[in-house]
Amino acid sequence: MDSSIEVGMDIAASEPVNILMVDDQPAKLLSYEAILRDLGENLVKASSGREALEHLLKQDFAMILVDVCMPEQDGFALVELIRQHPRFQKIPVIFISAVHLSDMDRNKGYASGAVDYVSVPVVPVVLRTKVAVFADLYRKTRDLARLNHELESRVLMRTEELHKTQNALLEMDRRKDEFLATLAHELRNPLAPMQNSVELLRRVKAGDSAVEPIVGTLDRQLQQLAHLISDLMDVSRITRNKLELKREPVLLSTIIANATEMARPKLAIYGHEFTVGDLVEDVLVDADPIRLTQVVFNLLSNAIKYTPKPGRIRLEAKVTDDSAEICVADNGTGIDTEDQTRIFEPFYQVDRTLERAQGGLGIGLTLVKTIVEKHGGTIDVQSNGNGTGSTFVIRIPRVQRNEPTATLEGPTANPEAKSLRLLVVDDNQDAAETLTRLLLHLGHEVETCYDGNAACEKAAVYEPDAIFMDIGMPVMNGYDAARQIRSQPGGKDTILIALTGWGQNEDRRKTEAAGFDRHIVKPVTLSQLETILADLNPTAPSAI
Ligand code: ADP
């Protein structure tokens, strides 16, 4: 209990309480007063029931001392009347009676809520003791009520403070999520021109032994950066509940092949022994192929990172009646039991020391768990900790119906290539120029513009087969430019491809509504470009 409450109670404990004495004989009132004076309470006298009621309505009383035999109204009737008032229903009463009280009389008293009796001649010590007990009881009850009230107002105050803190925290959390989303988006924008430049350099300087290792380093670092940024974007999608799956029936073997393919370069760097178990039966799973590949790749990537080299990593897949099971096992550092649930929390890392840092943000497993659960699946981890390795198992529902298969394979090259007339529009000159050079390198005819207005004018005279257009541009944005191009002569037949940093369904809907045929999320890679161009024109040239 804090000191202010204790002080409050001390004062309350020494405060006298009011005692109402009702008797038609003034002499008796005086004698009660003499007997009770030493108690130090406020003694209030009333010589009739009416006077007693008047006092009761004016102030609070701890108890009433009442004579049973009064001429106008007997004590029982008076108490019955008093107790009809809700405020006085529980007020204690001591009846003083000069006559012998029968059991009937007592019952009458109890029925009116009376609590004690004193007979005449009054024995002073008896009366004093009884009154003192009631006065004390009243004081304690009153103190408790005060304390209760004080506590209630403190609880209310604290609850209000808690609400304010909670709201402030929620607001900060919301701003953090927004910041993460903006940060990831802003970080991704410069990636496109950098990746395009590296691709170009690789091709232009192919065979140059001085440049090739530098390009290799740049490429690997950029890939790592792109990977981190895309994880960051995914986490901000998860926290804002905006992660969406594009599910389709997909072969389990395709997922495994793609994830394994993605992990190969990292496996080679670490020099681990890597084995993939034979898949006895291939099945279709109802999954987003890109997301599920990301899940398996993340598990492989962790197994590679958290296994001292040269270690052993094994991927196995099994099929049960209703699900497909993918299991990634390593003989690495292992995970202690208490960390096994925490590793799925955002930003949680078992060992944060810089010496042990493995180049992650602590969000890979959060993504894995969220994506698996969004598929209606489960994830489990088994490990005995300290250096004994870990095994991650995911289960995904399999497709029950007989649906067509989907694979992640790209288009095949077409030797009878035909050059396309292309227009690149981006206010980020680096992005525009590197994309232009890549397209030129692929053997196409390319023009470049740096705003929507110029793009509309150029499109009218150049009549391109396809336009790669950024969305957020000054002067005229990509949506307006697309609409205008569609309304110009020849604009209906041009393939419009939106190149943007935003890839949510809502963003796709907007580009579609503006008249775009395709929506590509930056950074666009060379192989993506080849796929797009091959789709546009089956006789387009493949990569050189
Ligand atoms: P990151 O790898 O970026 O730190 P993750 O979310 O992928 O983030 O993993 C969280 C933590 O779980 C890691 O920091 C690591 O401590 C632990 N972990 C994940 N996979 C393994 C594994 N195969 N072996 C040992 N520890 C692992």
Boltz pocket constraint, residues with backbone or C-beta under 6 A from the ligand:
constraints:
  - pocket:
      binder: B
      contacts: [[A, 298], [A, 299], [A, 302], [A, 303], [A, 306], [A, 307], [A, 330], [A, 332], [A, 333], [A, 334], [A, 335], [A, 343], [A, 345], [A, 348], [A, 349], [A, 350], [A, 351], [A, 358], [A, 359], [A, 360], [A, 361], [A, 362], [A, 363], [A, 364], [A, 365], [A, 366], [A, 389], [A, 390]]
      max_distance: 6.0
